[in-house]
C-alpha cells in the first residue's frame, strides 16, 4: 500500500491498533502517526508491532519516507514523468517526484544545473498530507508552487523539507507567494490558497480543513492559555513573597 514498500524492513512487519490501557506486552505501544487526531475511548489511537510478533523498525524513521507523524505521500518507483510548473515554464520531473525524501531539484531545476547552485538545490524534500503532519509549529508544510492545481485526498499538495531532516532555503527565496511569507492579514487574505490564523499566514487547509484544525488551533489555544497563566503565576509569586 505504501509506495516505498517494495522490499522488506518495516514494510514486512505485522502490526495493529491496540487499546493502550489493555495492552500487557513487554514493548509499550506508540501513538499512531497515521491517525493523529483520532481517539479510541477518549484516548489517542495507539499501535503495536510487538503484539503481532513483529519488530518495530518503523518508529526509527526511515529518512526516505519522512519523520514519524509527517510521512511522505505519492508514488515511488513509477516510470514516466510529471510536468512541474517552474516560473512560466513546464519542466519534466520524474513521475515519482515528491514521493520520498530526495533533492528532487538537482540537475532538473534550471538553477540547480552548472557550477553555482543555491543551497536549496541540495536539500531533500517530499510531499506530505498537511493534516497528518505533526512537525513543530514553526516549520509547517507549504503549498506546492510546482503543482498549484493538484490535490491529494481533496486537499492541496503540500511539501516539506523538515520532514526529511533538511533545511528549507527554497521557500523564502523562490516561493515568494508562499503563505508563510505573508507577514500580515491583508497580504494573507489576498491569496486564495492562504488563511490567517490570527497570528500568522498558513495554507488554507491547515486553518480551515476539519482534519487539520486540531494542529493549528491546538497551538493557538496553548499560546492563549500560556498568555493567561503567565500573569496569574506572577501574581501568585508576588503574593507568596
N, C-alpha and C positions, 0 to 999 in steps of 0.2 A: 504493500500500500504506500509506504514512503518511498519516494524516488531513489534515495540512496541505498535502499535495502536490496542490493543485488548479490551480496555475499553473506558472510557470517557475522561474527561480532554480536552487538546488542540486538541486531535485527533478528537473529535466530533464537533469542531467549524468550521464554514464555513469561507472561505477566498478567495481572488482572487488577481491577479496582477492589479495594477492601475497606471494611469498617475499622478505622484506626483504633477504636475503643474495644474492639473484639478481635484482636489480632495478636495471638500469643506465639510469636516466632522470634528467632534469635536476631534477625536483622529488621530493624524498625521500618515501617512503610514511609513513603515520602509523599508530599503534596503534589498532585498532578499539575504538570505544566500545560497539558492539552486542554484542561477544563479549569482555567484559573478563577473564574467567577462562580463556578458551580458548588453546590453543597449537598451533603447527604446527612439527613437528620440534624441539620443545623451546623454541620462541620464541613470544612473543605474536603474535597474528594482526594483520597489517598490511593496510591498504587503500590504493588509489591511484586518483585520478581521471586523473592525467597519463598513465598507461599506456594508458588508454582514449580519450585525446584530449579528456577533459573538464576542466573548470575546478573546482577545489575551493573552493567558497564555503561548503560545509557546515561546515568546521572553524572558520569565523569565528563560529559560534554564533548563529544567528538567535534573538533573545531570546524569540520567541513559542513556541519548541519546547524551551526549556531549554538548559542548557550541554552541551557535548560530554561524554559519559560519564554523563549523567543526563538523558536526553531525556524529555519529557512523553509520556504514553500516553493512550489514549482516543480519542474521536471529535471531529472538527471539522466545522463547517458542517452539523450534523444538526438537523433540525426537531424540535419537541416539547419535553417537559420531563422532568426527573428529580426524584423525591421524595427530599429530603435530611432526615435526622433532625437537627433543631436543638433541643436540650433535650428537652422532652416532645412537641414538635410536629413534623409533617412539612411541610416547605416546598418549593415548586416552584422549582427552578433550571433553567437551560437544559439540554437533553439532552446538549449537548457540554461540560458543566461539567468542568473539570479537564483537558481535552484540550490546552490551550495555556496559556501564561502570561498570566493576566489577574487583575484584582482582582475575583474572582467574587462576593465577598460584598457589594460596593457595591450599595445600593438593593435588596438581596434579604434579607440577614440583618436581623432586627429592630433590632439595634444599629447597623446601617450605614445607617439612614434618619434624616432630620432633620438638625439643625444640629450636634449634638455627637456626632461619630463617633470611635470609638477608632482609634488609628494602624493597627491591623491591617486595618481595612476597606479601606485604600488600597493594601495590599500585594498584589502579584501572586503567584500560586501555581499549581501544577498537580499532577496525579497522576503518580507515577513507579513504575517497577519497582524495588523495593528491591535486587534482586540485580544490577541494571545501573545502579547509581547511585554513581559514583566521586567523590562530594563529599568534602571534608575530614571527618575522623572526628568533629570536634566539631559537625558540622551534619548528623546522619543524618536520613533521611526518617522520618516518623511515620505511624502507622496512622490512617486517616481516622475521625473521630468522626461524620461526616456519613453515611458508607456503611459501618457497622460489620460488616455481614454479607457485603458484596460481595467478590468475588475477581477477580484477574487472573492468568491462567496458573497457577491453583491457589494463588496467594498472596494475602494480604490487600491491600486498596487502601491505598497509602501516598501522602502528599502532601509537597511540598517548596516552601518559599518561596525557599530559597537557589539552587536551580537556575534560578530566574527572576531572579536578581540582586537579590532583595528580602530584607528582614529579617523574621524570624518573631517577631512580637509576639503572635501568636494563641495558640500552644501553652501558654505559661506562664500566661496569664491566663484562657483559655477552655477549654482541654482538660486539665483537672486530672488526669485518669486516663491521660494520655499516658505511655507507658513511660518516656520521658526525664525525666519529672517525679518518678519514684520514686527516692528517694535511697539506699535500702539494699536488700539482697537480700530481706528479709522482705516489704517493701512490693511489690517487683517480682514475687515469686512468687505474691502474692495475685491477680494479674491474669493470666487465662489466655492473653491475647494477647501477654504480655511474657516475656522471658527475661533472666537475669542473666549477664553475660559474665565475671564475676569482678571487674570494676571499675565497671560501670555497667549500667543497665537499658535494653534496646532492644526493638523489636518482635521477636517470636519468630522470624520468618523470617530476620531479619538474623543471628541467632545460630545457628539450627538447620538452616535450609534448605541442602541441599548446594550450590546455586548461589550462595548468599550467603556461605558460610563463609570464603572467601578474603578477603572485605572486612574482616570483623571480626577473625578470628583472625590475619590478617596483621598487623593493628595491634597486637594483644596480644603477638604474638611479637616484634615490633620493640621494644616497650616493655620486654619481659623481657630481650631481648638488650642493650638500652641500659643497663638496670639492672645487668647483669653486667659489661659493658665499662667502665662508669664507674670502679668501684673498681680494676679492673685497670690502667686508664690512669693513675689516680692513683698506684698503687703503682710503675708503671714510671717515672713522672715523678720520684718520690721517689728511686728507685734511681739515676737518672741525675744527680740534683742533687749 
